[in-house]
Amino acid sequence: MNDAPDSALPVQKPSELAAIDLGSNSFHMVVGQLRDGEFKPLDIMSEKVQLAAGLDADKRLSEAAQLRGLECLARFAQRVRDLPRQSVRIVGTNALREAVNRREFLERAEEVLGTPLEVISGREEARLIYLGVSQSLPPVDGRRLVIDIGGGSTEFIVGRGVAPRELESLEMGCVSFTQRFFASGDISEEAFQKATYAALRELLSIQKRYRRLGWSHCVGSSGTIKAIRNACVSLGYTEERISAQALHKLRQRILGYRRVDEITEVKLERRPVLPAGLAILCAAFDSLGIDEMEYSDGALREGLLYEMVGRLHHEDIRERSLDALTRRYHVDRHQAERVERTALRALDQLQAPWQLDQPHQRQMLRWAAATHEVGLSLSHSGYHKHSAYLLQYSDMAGFTDLDRLQLALLVRSHRRKIPKDEFKLLPKSKQETCRRLTVLLRLAALLHRNRSSARLPEFRLEFAAKRLYLSFPRGWLDNHPLTKADLEQEADYLKAFNLKLQVA
C-alpha cells in the first residue's frame, strides 16, 4: 500500500467519539471522549428492541420491529447529532445480516441518524468483540477464549494480547433460541435439553479446533452472560466468576420455574431470554471444557471505539488486511502505485464538482487502485471479475459487507464494459459516488496500460453538463496512439453512466 503523505487527506481528530451497536436483542450506544489516546466513557444508552424477534419465516423484518428500532435510534440521534460524521460509527449484527429487506431499514435509519450504517459479518463482529474485551481487561499470559452471546448469534474467539487467532460466529442466540424453544414462555426440562442439544450441534464445528489450540483464561461478554454472572453471585453460587458448578446450580434453579415471568434472579427485561441464553452457555461450557469464566464489560461497542481511535492514529487494520491480500496474490505494487497516484490526481481535479471531498471516498479509491489486479494471479482472462470476487468474499479484517461490496464493484468495473445494473446493489445514497470513483479508476488504469515507469504528463479534467473533458499537452496523444484509441473506446463505455467523455 502507498502510505505517502499525499495519498490521504488530513483528518481532524475529534475529541468525542460514539459507537452504536444495532444488536439482535438490544441497541446500545456509547459516547466518550478521547484524551491522550485513551477513551473515557461519557454517556451510555441501551434499549431492548428485539429486532431478531421481528424476523418472519421468510427472513423479512416486520414493520413493527423496524419501528421499534427507528424510535430507539431517534433518541440516540439527539445525542450524536452534533458530532462530526467521522466520529460516529454504527453497525448492525446478526438480525440485519439475516433480514432480506435490511436495505429498507438501513435507509430509513440513515435518515433518522444522518450517518451511514454498516452491517458487519459474523467474523468481523467477533474480531471487534475481542478487541473490546482485550482493551478492557488487564493483559494476561497465554491465550484468552472470549464468548459473546448475542440475540441472534454467539461469537467465539481465541487470541493472545490484542490479536485474535481463531474467530467464529455461530447461528445461535438468546432471542432466536427463545423463539425456537421457549416461545410460549413455558420452562421445561425437555425444552431446555432441546436448546442445549441444538447449541452442542452448532459447537461441533469448532470444538476440536478450539480445544486443540487451548487457552489459559476464559472471558464472557454481553448482557446475557452478565445477567448469568450476577444471578450466580447474588445467589451465593460464586464470588465473582462463573464456575461450571455455579452454572449447574443456576440451571437447576431456573428449571424449578414453570414460566419465565416467575424468574426473579435477573432484571425484568432479561427474563424472557434467560433460559435460552443459559442453555447456550451450558453447552459452551460442556463442549469446550470450560471450568470458569470471568466477565468483561468491554465488547463490540468498545471494540468499535478502539478501532476508531486506531484509525485516527493511522493504525487502520484495513490497511494491514489489504497489504496481506496484495502480498498473497502477488500484486505488482509498482503498477498499483502508479494507478493510485493518477487516480488521486484525477480526484483532486474533480473533487468539488463531483462532491468527492470526504476522506473515506479518497480512501476507497486508494484501496481499489491497490487491489484492482489481485485477480491476475488466477487468470488474465476476465481478471477484473476474479479481483472483484476475491475482494467481496475474502475475510478482510476491518471491512464491513458494504465496504467489500463497494470495493468489489469498483474493481469489477475498472475495465471493459461497465455492469451498470450492479450499482443498484448499493444503497441509493452511495450509488452516484461509486460511479464517479469508478470513472476515476478506469481512466487511471487505462493511462497506465503500458505499465511504464515513465511519468505521465500533466493532464486536466473538467466537468460540466454531463460532459467530462480530459486534455493533455499538445501533441502528446498523437505520440501515444494506443492510449488515444483506448480513450475513444472509453468514451463509448462511459455512456453507460450517461457521461460524455471528450478528449483533446
Summary of the structure (lengths in Angstrom):
residues: 504
radius of gyration: 25.5
end to end distance: 32.3
largest distance: 88.9
contacts: 1724
relative contact order: 0.10
helix: 53%
strand: 17%
